Amino acid sequence: MAHARTRLAPLVAAAAVAAGALLTACSNSEEASTLTTTVTPPRATRSVADPSGTAPAPALASATADTLQISGGWVKLPPKKDVTAGYLKLRNAGPAADALVGVTTDVATKAELHTMQPTGNGAEKMVQVNEIPLPPGQEIELRSGGLHLMLVGMKKDLVAGEQVPVELAFASGKKVPLRLPVLSPEQAPRGSQQTPSGGAATPSAGGSGHGGH
Ligand SMILES: [Cu+2]
């Protein structure tokens, strides 16, 4: 028995090596190519994304107050340091009309509700509105190129990833505090932010046209 074992072992080992050599020999090129395609791309995209942007975009802000639902809230990293805009979606799930009538924040001297209005020569300008009506059962989206929260006179430099505390005031008397993440242009939600409710609203919004505010 002992003899048989010592003799068999090298044989088995040799066979295994041979089989292994055969396997690697015939599948060598294929394996190499599948390995590079499966392993390399995720690492490549990650290392490309990291230096340009920053960390992954922070979660967008959301809050609920009774039948009022706020979602997708964020603030744009100011291109100019003194003003910036905030965006979010407001859903009035209740049976009665409501309206967003004000916004306050500690990080700016003034916070206003704005919309974009045609100037008549093809351009648009920002104008302040006293309220943003929220009809029952409807969702209103504040987004680039349309309704937005306007923060004027920043008291500090915002940094991508930090959270801006704001409080939204509604005609119904509700006050809803919210912490809006500051997003860099790379982190800003684009299609994802605008398609769900807006339908065909995305193309005109672009961002390049009204990027200044
Ligand atoms: Cu504005």
Boltz pocket constraint, residues with backbone or C-beta under 6 A from the ligand:
constraints:
  - pocket:
      binder: B
      contacts: [[A, 85], [A, 114], [A, 115], [A, 126], [A, 127], [A, 148], [A, 149], [A, 150], [A, 213]]
      max_distance: 6.0
